[in-house]
Amino acid sequence: MPVGRDLSAGTVNSVSNEAPELPANGRARLEELFRADPLMDQLGAELLTWSPGVATVQATVQVSHTNFLGGGHGGILFSLGDIAMSFASNGYGRQAVATQIDISYHRGVGPGDLVTATVTEISRTRRFGHHRVELKVNERLVATATGTTYRTDEWHFGAEVWPDEWREKY
């Protein structure tokens, strides 16, 4: 399509600040699935909130999360952002996988720091979601990231769990 086309007729969905209401059964099952995430458990992280396109997780940096310099390893921040992005992107019920994450570290973290990772969806098409990740300690930004997810044709727990109207829209 030409660059000058009417963007309102394109495939990019505007992303509302208000989360859509998930079908009740789907929400309960996703909640259970997300809370059972093995890496989240291994890191001692906690899912605080989620809805389609957004999620917040937090974890306290442990000595086992440090590098040889004694500071928090960048991998703990990356992992928290990746976990939160997986919940945000899968929060519609459609299976989604990360294809790219680009992270920038702004400040160091250390043992005892409570890191909160918040993900918001920037845009979404039928196939791709784009996300912004902010990682903070005491409301102070320590890292930011952007990420892309691939949205498959598969639905968590089978398509029959999700109403036709929901599947068409999301």
VEXKEZA-193370 format. One line per 8 residues: number of its first residue (from 1); their letters; for each residue x, y, z negated of N, C-alpha, C. Coordinates in pm, whole numbers, padded with zeros to 5 digits, m for minus. Each point is the difference from the previous one (the first is absolute). Last residue first. Example, Ala and Ser with C-alpha at 12.3 -4.5 7.8 and 13.67 -1.06 7.14 Angstrom:
BEGIN
2 = sa = 01285:m00225:m00708:00082:00119:m00006:m00077:00109:m00073  00029:m00572:00007:m00089:00119:00000:00090:00120:00000
***
This chain:
BEGIN
170 = ykerwedp = m00957:m00944:m01902:00132:m00007:m00059:00084:m00113:00052  m00451:00105:00163:00050:00131:m00040:00146:m00005:m00047  m00239:m00399:00122:00006:00089:00116:00063:00134:m00033  m00079:m00311:m00349:00109:m00048:00088:00011:00089:00123  m00357:00087:m00296:00129:00030:m00065:00115:m00038:00094  m00435:m00114:00135:00018:00146:00006:00134:00041:m00059  m00133:m00456:m00034:00036:00039:00137:00029:00149:00010  00079:m00231:m00478:m00113:00027:00090:00048:00047:00138
162 = wveagfhw = 00284:m00327:m00325:m00009:00142:00032:m00115:00024:00098  00127:m00436:m00148:m00010:00074:m00125:m00032:00148:00026  00091:m00316:00355:m00138:m00007:m00049:m00020:00075:m00133  00432:m00063:00226:m00081:00111:00051:m00141:00002:m00059  00425:m00211:m00272:m00085:m00030:00114:m00091:00116:00038  00349:00002:m00347:m00110:m00088:m00042:m00097:m00034:00112  00302:00400:00120:00019:m00075:m00124:m00128:m00076:m00033  00107:00109:00507:m00060:00063:m00116:00028:m00087:m00123
154 = edtryttg = 00228:00091:00532:m00042:m00090:m00108:m00053:00080:m00118  00210:00170:00407:m00142:m00030:00022:m00057:m00087:m00111  00419:00352:m00084:m00030:m00121:00077:m00150:m00011:00026  00351:00418:m00092:m00129:m00050:m00045:m00041:m00117:00090  00481:00257:m00160:m00071:m00061:00113:m00125:m00064:m00055  00305:00431:m00201:m00049:m00136:m00014:m00071:m00042:00128  00383:00392:m00201:m00095:m00042:00101:m00040:m00144:m00027  00228:00451:m00301:m00002:m00139:00046:m00110:m00023:00102
146 = tatavlre = 00331:00372:m00326:m00110:m00015:00095:00006:m00144:00050  00189:00280:m00471:00014:m00093:00111:m00119:00016:00094  00300:00219:m00467:m00114:00004:00091:00027:m00098:00112  00183:00125:m00548:00018:m00057:00135:m00128:00020:00079  00056:00195:m00432:00132:m00065:00005:00027:m00063:00136  m00333:00399:m00269:00022:m00081:00119:00141:m00057:00002  m00309:00130:m00431:00114:00052:00075:00030:m00096:00115  m00334:m00068:m00351:m00046:00097:00100:00115:00064:00079
138 = nvklevrh = 00091:m00358:m00309:m00053:00117:m00072:m00037:00113:00097  00206:m00319:00279:00024:m00026:m00142:m00042:00126:m00072  m00115:m00221:00526:00025:00105:m00099:00032:m00060:m00136  m00083:m00081:00576:00042:m00067:m00123:00043:00108:m00098  m00310:m00053:00484:00070:00087:m00093:00030:m00080:m00126  m00153:m00080:00555:00027:m00056:m00132:00074:00105:m00083  m00332:m00063:00477:00096:00083:m00073:00012:m00059:m00141  m00167:m00220:00510:m00015:00029:m00143:00110:00089:m00052
130 = hgfrrtrs = m00294:m00242:00453:00119:00079:m00035:m00023:00056:m00139  m00196:m00428:00343:m00023:00096:m00107:00131:00070:m00030  m00226:m00304:00445:00108:00051:m00085:m00051:00095:m00107  m00285:m00238:00336:00116:m00086:m00018:00103:00048:m00101  m00415:00237:00115:m00041:m00140:m00008:00118:m00090:m00035  00085:00470:m00170:m00065:m00039:00125:m00044:m00145:m00017  00154:00439:m00341:m00029:m00142:00023:m00065:m00015:00136  00299:00367:m00368:m00086:m00025:00116:m00016:m00150:00019
122 = ietvtatv = 00180:00180:m00403:00009:00120:00081:m00093:m00011:00120  m00001:m00231:m00516:m00004:m00024:00144:00001:00134:00072  00220:m00101:m00491:m00119:00051:00066:00012:m00026:00150  00234:m00159:m00515:m00005:m00008:00146:m00132:00060:00048  00355:m00011:m00461:m00133:00029:00052:00006:00004:00152  00294:m00163:m00473:00000:00005:00147:m00144:00018:00047  00315:00071:m00476:m00134:m00014:00057:00011:00019:00150  00341:m00123:m00452:m00014:00046:00139:m00141:m00029:00048
114 = ldgpgvgr = 00293:00056:m00479:m00126:m00052:00051:m00023:00061:00138  00470:m00092:m00302:m00082:00092:00079:m00124:m00072:00051  00351:m00227:m00243:m00097:00069:m00083:m00088:00098:00076  00477:m00120:00200:m00077:m00086:m00090:m00090:00083:m00092  00117:00266:00431:00079:m00087:m00087:m00089:m00085:m00088  00051:00342:00490:m00084:m00050:m00110:00087:m00094:m00083  00090:00438:00381:00024:m00131:m00058:m00102:m00034:m00108  m00097:00317:00436:00058:00006:m00133:00021:m00143:m00050
106 = hysidiqt = m00146:00071:00446:00026:00140:m00034:00069:00016:m00135  m00081:m00370:00441:00016:00008:m00145:00043:00142:m00035  m00281:m00248:00427:00103:00096:m00038:00001:00010:m00152  m00190:m00370:00417:m00003:00060:m00134:00116:00097:m00019  m00325:m00298:00374:00117:00087:m00004:m00006:00075:m00133  m00228:m00463:00262:m00004:00092:m00114:00131:00077:00002  m00317:m00369:00331:00107:00098:m00016:m00024:00079:m00127  m00279:m00361:00128:00093:m00014:00112:00119:00094:m00014
98 = avaqrgyg = m00410:m00258:m00329:00090:00112:00026:00090:m00032:00119  m00501:m00205:m00057:00138:m00025:m00040:00085:00121:00036  m00559:m00176:m00082:00096:00094:00058:00138:m00032:m00055  m00559:m00185:00028:00139:m00031:m00033:00093:00093:00077  m00503:00125:m00164:00071:m00049:00119:00146:m00024:m00041  m00293:00194:m00310:m00037:m00139:00018:00066:m00063:00121  00064:00446:m00196:m00122:m00003:00082:m00052:m00143:00016  00413:00110:m00231:m00117:00036:m00077:m00130:00007:00078
90 = nsafsmai = 00482:m00071:00124:m00087:m00117:m00002:m00132:00026:m00070  00331:00341:00024:m00027:m00040:00138:m00090:m00123:00009  00139:00169:m00430:m00074:00104:00072:m00040:m00047:00140  00277:m00282:m00262:m00136:00006:m00055:m00085:00103:00076  00454:m00037:00115:m00071:m00123:00039:m00142:00001:m00053  00290:00350:m00121:m00043:00013:00139:m00075:m00125:00045  00194:00000:m00429:m00114:00092:00005:m00052:00015:00143  00389:m00256:m00056:m00114:m00067:m00064:m00124:00089:00009
82 = dglsflig = 00404:00184:00148:m00047:m00105:00092:m00122:m00072:m00056  00223:00318:m00272:m00069:00065:00112:m00059:m00101:00097  00263:m00164:m00352:m00124:00057:m00053:m00080:00069:00111  00426:m00167:00115:m00096:m00107:m00025:m00132:00053:m00055  00361:00301:00065:m00051:m00048:00128:m00108:m00105:m00023  00227:00148:m00377:m00088:00105:00052:m00062:m00044:00132  00316:m00283:m00188:m00118:00001:m00086:m00099:00105:00049  00422:m00036:00216:m00091:m00109:00034:m00124:m00004:m00087
74 = ghggglfn = 00377:00297:m00068:m00098:00048:00098:m00102:m00105:00037  00240:m00003:m00482:00030:m00040:00138:m00109:00054:00092  00152:00219:m00478:m00102:m00083:00064:00035:m00027:00144  00415:00089:m00314:m00124:00071:00035:m00099:m00096:00063  00453:m00118:m00125:m00086:00015:m00117:m00129:00075:00025  00367:m00157:00302:00031:00128:m00062:m00084:00026:m00125  m00054:m00386:00285:00128:m00011:m00070:00044:00131:m00064  m00525:m00061:00065:00112:m00035:00087:00129:m00003:m00082
66 = thsvqvta = m00532:m00101:m00173:00106:00099:00022:00107:m00054:00095  m00408:m00212:m00204:m00029:00074:00124:00111:00100:00033  m00014:m00268:m00405:00016:m00093:00113:m00030:00065:00135  m00069:00237:m00405:00145:m00015:00023:00023:m00093:00119  m00464:00241:00019:00067:m00086:m00097:00150:m00003:00031  m00453:00337:00106:00128:m00049:00047:00068:m00076:m00114  m00534:00050:00061:00111:00056:m00076:00128:m00064:00050  m00472:00080:00285:00085:m00094:m00072:00105:00078:m00075
58 = qvtavgps = m00499:00043:00329:00108:00054:m00082:00078:m00112:m00066  m00388:00153:00431:00060:m00101:m00087:00108:00067:m00084  m00444:00124:00358:00101:00047:m00094:00044:m00117:m00087  m00280:00128:00510:00033:m00089:m00113:00106:00065:m00087  m00352:00046:00490:00075:00061:m00111:00028:m00103:m00108  m00249:m00101:00409:00090:00106:00045:00080:00068:m00110  m00429:m00265:m00143:00050:m00007:00136:00085:00123:00036  00018:m00095:m00498:m00120:00001:00084:00052:m00003:00142
50 = wtlleagl = 00202:m00031:m00552:00008:m00021:00144:m00140:00017:00059  00339:00047:m00493:m00122:00025:00075:00024:m00037:00146  00312:m00138:m00343:m00084:00093:m00075:m00134:00022:00069  00390:m00405:m00031:m00088:00068:00094:m00093:00089:m00081  00505:m00172:m00146:m00144:m00003:m00025:m00073:00077:00108  00518:m00274:m00110:m00079:00114:00049:m00148:m00022:m00028  00419:m00277:m00066:m00067:00056:m00116:m00084:00121:00036  00257:m00306:00293:00058:00131:m00033:m00060:00061:m00126
42 = qdmlpdar = m00161:m00417:00169:00143:m00018:m00028:00066:00132:m00041  m00455:00004:00143:00015:m00067:m00130:00147:m00010:m00038  m00100:00162:00423:m00044:00097:m00098:00018:m00057:m00141  00078:m00287:00356:00111:00095:m00018:m00038:00107:m00102  m00332:m00331:00115:00115:m00055:m00072:00114:00100:m00022  m00543:00087:00033:00119:00016:00084:00125:m00047:m00076  m00488:00028:m00133:00079:m00124:m00006:00128:00009:00083  m00332:00349:m00013:00054:m00012:m00137:00083:m00126:m00018
34 = fleelrar = m00225:00079:00417:00104:00100:m00024:00065:m00018:m00137  m00370:m00277:00109:00115:m00031:00085:00115:00097:m00028  m00413:00081:m00213:00062:m00121:m00054:00127:m00035:00078  m00260:00352:00166:00056:00038:m00130:00076:m00118:m00062  m00248:m00078:00390:00126:00069:00028:00068:00041:m00130  m00425:m00192:m00037:00097:m00100:00043:00135:00063:00033  m00363:00281:m00118:00037:m00085:m00114:00107:m00101:00039  m00184:00270:00343:00081:00079:m00093:00049:m00086:m00116
26 = gnaplepa = m00301:m00190:00312:00133:00019:00056:00091:00075:m00094  m00453:m00051:m00118:00069:m00129:m00007:00143:00012:00054  m00277:00390:00032:00031:m00039:m00138:00079:m00130:m00010  00038:00343:00415:m00099:m00099:m00039:00042:m00063:m00134  00183:00487:00076:00022:m00137:00046:m00120:m00088:m00034  00045:00543:00084:m00046:m00099:m00097:00014:m00139:00060  00320:00433:00126:m00126:m00066:00033:m00035:m00105:m00105  00286:00452:m00104:00016:m00141:00034:m00136:m00060:00036
18 = ensvsnvt = 00174:00520:00052:m00089:m00086:m00078:00012:m00143:00049  00231:00352:00211:00050:m00001:m00137:m00085:m00087:m00090  00056:m00091:00540:m00072:00080:m00097:00068:m00006:m00135  00168:m00064:00520:00008:m00064:m00130:m00062:00095:m00102  m00057:m00101:00557:00031:00099:m00102:m00005:m00070:m00135  00125:m00263:00446:m00110:00028:m00092:00044:00108:m00097  00156:m00134:00519:00045:00032:m00134:m00121:00035:m00085  m00009:m00102:00477:m00016:m00113:m00092:00043:00031:m00142
10 = gasldrgv = m00209:00367:00373:00107:m00099:m00008:m00029:m00107:m00103  m00251:00414:00118:m00045:m00121:00068:00104:m00112:m00008  00074:00440:m00171:m00112:m00055:m00076:m00053:m00128:00063  00346:00261:00205:00047:m00086:m00108:m00114:m00058:m00081  00040:00152:00520:m00078:00038:m00118:00036:m00096:m00112  00371:00081:00384:m00134:m00055:m00018:m00068:00051:m00127  00459:00081:00218:m00098:00103:m00028:m00141:m00052:m00025  00381:m00278:00124:00026:00060:m00129:m00110:00099:m00039
2 = pm = m00113:m00416:00328:00079:00123:00001:00011:00061:m00140  m00051:m00530:00076:m00083:00117:00000:00088:00124:00000
***
